[in-house]
Amino acid sequence: MQRLRAREIPVMVSQLVVNALIAAAYYGLIALSFAYVCRIAGFFHVAHGGVFTLAAYVTMEFCEADIGLIPASICAVAIAGAVGSAMEAIVFRPLRRRNATPEMMLMASFGILIVLQNLYSIAWGDARRAVVARAAEPGLGFLGGRATELQLIAIGLSVLASAGLIVFSRFTFSGLLLRAVSDDLDLARIRGVSSEKAILAGFAIASGLMGLAGVLHGLDVGMVPGMGFRALLVAFAGALLGGLDRDERAFAGGVTIGVLEQVAARYLPGQWYESVIFGTLVLILVVRGQALLRRQVG
């Protein structure tokens, strides 16, 4: 028995590493997307979780229409970006023109999230749904553990998308333009930058990335109407842990949350590991709450 346990330990550790890597890449993308849109918008855009759920359901619908998984996923990401842009154009831009405070924008965003979740529940029901186009996949050997082909693809896409946004934001003219708007909106306007177009583009980019995360999540574990709220908590905790002001730090914060969650899932019973996200969020607010209140999201 002791020999068996000794042999099992390396396998268990390897599987823990694989699970942590999957969660880290996925949570990093979510936190990065959330930090980016909050910095561009100038407030905590909680309705961002709504496009996460929408993209998963849209992928399912397109797959059931037999258009293929890859085209369905691309369409879902595009629709997520379009919906995020629509939120900005229809709701937040008019509020911004009326000099709405960040608190008012936050409440409007929260209202949108609630409406979207109810619409998803009406349209698709409250039961967990799955993408019918994907059959059960056997696990593949990876770093001594097991992962499905989809999970490996999700790791690669999450890392590539996150790296792409970081490079875009720091090393391209358009990315630097968006950063200038988020850093000082009034100064950008004085220099002739179309702030409304820049903010709209920022919403589209961030919502598209959040949609990609929703597609990957839906393909892996299915979808329910309220899953965007949990994604929002992950994004919020990760972004605050790493910092809203730098994309790479927000990504690192999401990675940290993913690793902590998987370690907790290994050693804590049942659903207790969920408390890691909430506990981390509360700890961040206690330790850094005053600093967060003193500065603007941007």
C-alpha positions in Angstrom: 0.0 0.0 0.0 2.8 2.4 0.9 4.6 1.6 -2.4 1.3 2.2 -4.3 0.9 5.6 -2.6 4.5 6.5 -3.3 3.9 5.8 -6.9 0.7 7.8 -6.9 2.2 10.9 -5.4 4.2 12.0 -8.6 1.1 11.4 -10.7 -1.1 13.4 -8.4 1.5 16.3 -8.3 1.8 16.2 -12.1 -2.0 16.3 -12.5 -2.2 19.2 -10.1 0.4 21.1 -12.2 -1.6 20.4 -15.4 -4.9 21.5 -13.8 -3.2 24.6 -12.4 -1.7 25.4 -15.8 -5.1 25.1 -17.5 -6.9 27.3 -14.9 -4.0 29.8 -14.8 -4.0 30.5 -18.6 -7.8 30.7 -18.6 -8.1 33.0 -15.6 -5.2 35.1 -16.8 -7.1 35.9 -20.0 -10.3 36.8 -18.0 -8.5 39.1 -15.6 -6.6 40.8 -18.4 -9.7 41.4 -20.4 -11.5 42.8 -17.4 -8.6 45.1 -16.4 -8.4 46.4 -19.9 -12.0 47.3 -20.3 -12.2 48.9 -16.8 -9.2 51.0 -17.6 -10.6 52.1 -20.9 -14.1 52.7 -19.5 -13.1 54.4 -16.3 -15.3 52.3 -14.0 -15.8 48.6 -13.0 -17.7 47.2 -15.9 -19.4 44.3 -14.3 -21.6 43.6 -17.3 -18.4 42.3 -18.9 -19.3 39.0 -17.4 -22.5 38.9 -19.6 -20.6 38.7 -22.9 -18.7 35.7 -21.4 -21.9 33.7 -21.1 -23.3 35.0 -24.4 -20.4 33.7 -26.4 -20.7 30.2 -24.9 -24.4 30.0 -25.8 -23.9 31.5 -29.3 -21.2 28.8 -30.0 -23.7 26.2 -29.0 -26.4 27.5 -31.2 -24.1 27.8 -34.3 -22.8 24.3 -33.7 -26.3 22.9 -33.5 -26.9 24.6 -36.9 -24.0 22.5 -38.2 -21.8 25.4 -39.4 -18.7 23.9 -37.8 -17.0 24.4 -34.4 -14.3 26.8 -35.6 -16.6 29.1 -37.6 -19.1 29.0 -34.7 -16.4 30.0 -32.2 -15.2 32.9 -34.5 -18.7 34.1 -34.9 -19.3 34.0 -31.1 -16.2 36.0 -30.4 -17.2 38.6 -33.0 -20.7 38.8 -31.6 -19.3 39.2 -28.1 -17.2 42.1 -29.3 -20.2 43.7 -31.0 -22.4 43.4 -27.9 -19.7 44.9 -25.8 -19.4 47.8 -28.2 -23.2 48.2 -28.2 -23.2 48.5 -24.4 -20.8 51.4 -24.7 -22.6 53.1 -27.6 -26.1 52.7 -26.3 -25.7 53.0 -22.5 -22.4 54.3 -21.3 -21.6 56.9 -23.9 -24.9 58.8 -23.3 -24.2 58.6 -19.5 -20.6 59.8 -20.0 -21.9 62.8 -22.0 -24.2 63.7 -19.1 -21.1 63.6 -16.8 -22.3 60.5 -14.9 -20.1 59.5 -12.0 -18.2 56.1 -12.0 -20.7 54.9 -9.4 -23.6 55.6 -11.7 -21.8 53.8 -14.6 -21.2 50.9 -12.3 -24.9 50.6 -11.4 -25.9 50.8 -15.0 -23.4 48.0 -15.8 -24.7 45.9 -13.0 -28.3 46.4 -14.3 -27.2 45.2 -17.7 -25.6 42.1 -16.2 -28.8 41.2 -14.4 -31.0 41.8 -17.5 -28.6 39.6 -19.6 -28.6 36.8 -17.1 -32.4 36.8 -17.0 -32.6 36.8 -20.8 -30.2 33.8 -21.0 -32.4 32.0 -18.5 -35.5 32.7 -20.6 -33.9 31.7 -23.9 -31.9 28.6 -22.8 -33.3 27.6 -19.4 -31.4 27.2 -16.2 -30.1 23.7 -16.7 -26.5 23.2 -17.8 -26.2 22.9 -21.5 -23.3 21.5 -23.6 -22.0 22.0 -27.1 -23.3 19.0 -29.0 -20.6 19.2 -31.7 -17.9 18.0 -29.3 -17.8 14.3 -28.4 -16.1 13.1 -25.2 -12.3 13.3 -25.6 -9.8 10.9 -24.1 -7.1 12.5 -22.0 -3.7 13.1 -23.5 -0.4 12.8 -21.6 0.9 16.3 -20.7 3.7 17.1 -18.2 3.1 13.8 -16.5 -0.6 14.4 -16.1 -3.7 14.2 -18.4 -5.5 16.9 -20.3 -8.0 16.8 -23.2 -7.0 18.1 -26.6 -9.4 21.0 -26.1 -7.8 22.0 -22.8 -4.4 22.1 -24.4 -5.8 24.2 -27.2 -7.4 26.5 -24.6 -4.1 27.0 -22.9 -2.4 28.0 -26.1 -5.2 30.3 -27.3 -5.5 32.0 -23.9 -1.7 32.7 -23.7 -1.6 33.8 -27.3 -4.6 36.1 -27.0 -3.2 37.6 -23.7 0.2 38.1 -25.2 -1.3 39.6 -28.3 -3.2 42.2 -26.3 -0.1 43.1 -24.2 2.0 43.6 -27.3 -0.8 45.5 -29.0 -1.2 47.8 -26.0 2.5 48.5 -25.5 4.1 48.4 -28.9 1.6 49.6 -31.6 0.4 53.1 -32.4 -3.3 52.1 -32.0 -2.6 50.4 -28.7 -0.7 53.4 -27.3 -3.5 55.6 -28.5 -6.0 53.6 -26.5 -3.7 53.7 -23.5 -3.4 57.5 -23.8 -7.2 57.8 -23.7 -7.4 55.5 -20.6 -4.6 57.4 -18.8 -5.9 60.9 -19.4 -9.1 61.3 -21.3 -9.1 65.2 -21.3 -5.5 65.4 -22.5 -6.2 63.0 -25.3 -9.2 65.1 -26.4 -7.0 68.2 -26.4 -4.5 66.5 -28.7 -7.3 65.7 -31.2 -7.8 62.0 -30.3 -11.4 60.8 -30.9 -12.0 59.5 -27.4 -15.4 58.0 -28.2 -14.0 55.9 -31.1 -11.1 54.8 -28.9 -13.3 53.8 -26.0 -15.6 51.9 -28.4 -12.6 50.1 -29.9 -11.4 49.2 -26.4 -14.8 47.8 -25.5 -14.8 45.7 -28.7 -11.3 44.3 -28.0 -11.9 43.5 -24.4 -15.4 42.0 -25.0 -14.0 39.8 -27.8 -11.3 38.4 -25.5 -13.9 37.8 -22.8 -16.0 36.1 -25.4 -13.1 33.8 -26.4 -12.8 32.8 -22.7 -16.5 32.1 -22.6 -16.3 29.9 -25.7 -13.4 27.9 -24.3 -15.2 27.5 -21.0 -18.5 26.4 -22.6 -16.7 23.9 -24.8 -14.9 22.4 -21.8 -17.5 22.2 -19.1 -20.8 23.5 -20.6 -22.8 26.6 -19.7 -25.4 28.0 -17.3 -27.0 31.5 -17.4 -25.2 32.7 -14.2 -21.7 31.5 -15.1 -20.7 35.0 -16.1 -21.0 36.2 -12.5 -18.4 33.7 -11.4 -16.2 34.7 -14.2 -16.6 38.3 -13.1 -15.5 37.4 -9.6 -12.4 35.7 -11.0 -11.7 38.6 -13.2 -12.2 41.1 -10.4 -10.0 39.2 -7.9 -7.2 38.6 -10.5 -7.2 42.2 -11.8 -7.1 43.7 -8.3 -4.4 41.3 -7.2 -2.2 42.1 -10.1 -3.2 45.7 -10.7 -5.6 47.4 -13.1 -2.9 49.7 -14.5 -0.7 47.1 -16.3 -2.0 44.4 -18.5 0.8 41.9 -17.7 0.2 42.4 -14.0 -3.5 41.8 -14.4 -2.7 38.6 -16.3 -0.3 37.5 -13.6 -3.0 38.1 -11.0 -5.4 35.9 -12.9 -2.8 33.2 -13.1 -2.2 33.4 -9.4 -5.9 33.0 -8.7 -6.1 30.0 -11.0 -3.1 28.3 -9.3 -4.5 29.0 -5.8 -7.9 27.6 -6.8 -6.5 24.3 -8.1 -4.3 23.8 -5.1 -7.3 24.4 -2.8 -9.4 22.0 -5.0 -6.8 19.3 -4.4 -6.8 19.7 -0.6 -10.2 21.1 0.4 -13.4 19.0 0.3 -16.3 19.6 -2.0 -17.0 23.1 -3.0 -15.0 24.7 -0.2 -12.2 25.5 -2.7 -14.6 28.2 -4.2 -13.9 30.2 -1.1 -10.4 30.8 -2.3 -11.6 33.3 -4.8 -13.9 35.1 -2.4 -11.3 35.0 0.4 -8.6 36.4 -1.9 -11.0 39.2 -3.0 -11.8 40.2 0.5 -8.1 40.1 1.5 -7.2 42.4 -1.4 -10.0 44.8 -0.5 -8.9 44.9 3.1 -5.2 45.4 2.3 -5.5 47.6 -0.8 -9.0 49.0 -0.5 -7.9 52.5 0.5 -5.5 52.8 -2.4 -8.1 51.5 -4.8 -10.5 54.2 -3.6 -8.0 57.0 -3.9 -7.2 56.4 -7.5 -9.4 56.2 -10.6 -9.8 52.9 -12.4 -7.9 54.4 -15.3 
